[in-house]
Amino acid sequence: MKKIKRILIANRGEIAVRIMKTARKMGIKTIAIKTAVEPSAMYLSYADIVYDNTEDESEIPVFLNIDRIIEIAKKTDADAIHPGYGFLAENAYFADKCLDNGIIFIGPSPDSIYKIGNKTIARKIALANKIPMAMGSQDNIANEEEAVKIAGKIGYPVIIKAASGGGGRGMRIVRNPEDMEKLFIIASREAEKAFNDPSVFIEKYIENPKHIEFQILGDKKGNIIHLGERECSIQRKHQKLLEEAPSCALDEKLREEMGMMAVKLASAAGYYSAGTVEFLLDSDRNFYFMEMNTRIQVEHPVTEEITGIDLIEQQIRIAAGEELKIKQSDVKINGWAIECRINAEDVQAGFAPDPGKIEKLSLPDEDYIRVDTGVTEGSVIVPSYDSMIAKLIVKGHDRRDALKKCKLALDKVWIKGVKTTLPFFRMLVRHPKFIDGSFTTSFIDELNQYYYNSEYEEMIAAWLATKLFIEENLSEDSIKLDFSESREINPWLLNKRLSQF
């Protein structure tokens, strides 16, 4: 076992801050990389050492520049590199280069990253181990003609997916043969641009499923456990917006079955470190393996909140060669957690990024609230990086309690200067389908007619909200508003009323 004394964080933003907090708790020094794009970024203040890379003239951004990161690690005497998520976190070549240079890569082996990161190979591993999957191509698809033949055997609708990536890029749903050629070319080109690999495969498209993922932990001795599931069905453009743990769609029997399949897949790939096995769950409660992510997930805090297990700490200990001290029987689910990804996005413009300066920022500080953020008041959300402002995580005794607290927490957040996803979340947690848990991955697409409003419609909505408020608070014996007894205006009901105009 090699002791880790100093970690280079090959990342930025809230995940860099998150890693630094745990490293400090463990007595490990951290190194941050200062860039010209964000010379005053919040994460720099959390590091023990800041490497100034602002004069770097390379055309490749530093967090994607493997040789430069290795060079910085050597110059700063880093024992290990933590890639966070995104950038090079799932790059097998980067992990291999770290090992070649005597630097610990805090993540799985290069071989596991390659096998699991390539969706076609991952499907073959799942098939060989009898893990349920949707019907699909055995290998990558060579051209659109082959795609039409395979889709004809599977049956439409089908989904084209990038073999080397995820996050909705290189992904297209095809509902009839006439659209296959066009969508195949688009998906392949998008995959090449995003992942430097145009390879795609095809599988049967599962209509209106739930997206359920299982957090796993494995050590280098072959011990692997799961930490329960996360519900990730609230998403747009195949990218998640809100996650919760556990999921109200699973009972103990199904949780155990899916969890064991996740462990089985990870074991077959010789996996160690933290990882996530993702499934689709259809309306008949059949589940299908979708993919595995070989990194820490954005939504990992909800698992931490209900299990009490620090996933970053476990990643570091496993990378150092420690054996897992947690057994499957030790994992207990305690309570319910919900995470809202507060992004600088214009919801009414299709969740388009809205970069700019955060002029005012007020985030709640309550015992039931956890906020993971990489910005402060005055920070600038730059277009060259992701649009995340903060992750708002709440914990309750059960789902009902968590929902109640989530409403309160969202109302305590104030952000000025950029448009955010806050209004969407405030509407979401009051929607009947979300409250009763019957939502699926198509939730946002089905309801987009209610949250894309013109400026004129917004004026009418403001008038209608005022009218409803007055009607519900008008005293019978006098024209007087009783604010203490006011009832909350349901924004979804408001938008339905608005649609009548």
Secondary structure, DSSP 4 states (H G I P E B T S, - for coil): -PPP-EEEE---HHHHHHHHHHHHHTT-EEEEEE-SSSTT-GGGGG-SEEEE-TT---SS-GGG-HHHHHHHHHHTT-SEEE--SSTTTT-HHHHHHHHHTT-EESSS-HHHHHHHHSHHHHHHHHHHTT--B--B-SS---SHHHHHHHHHHH-SSEEEEETT--TTTT-EEE-SGGGHHHHHHHHHHHHHHHHS---EEEEEPPSS-EEEEEEEEE-TTS-EEEEEEEEEEEEETTEEEEEEES-TT--HHHHHHHHHHHHHHHHHTT--EEEEEEEEE-TTS-EEEEEEE-S--TTHHHHHHHH---HHHHHHHHHTTPPP---GGG----SEEEEEEEESEEGGGTSEE--EE--EEE----TTEEEEES--TT-EE-TTS--EEEEEEEEESSHHHHHHHHHHHHHT-EEESS--SHHHHHHHTT-HHHHHT---TTHHHHHHHHH---HHHHHHHHHHHHHHHHHHHB-SSSS-B-GGGPPPP-HHHHHHHHTT-
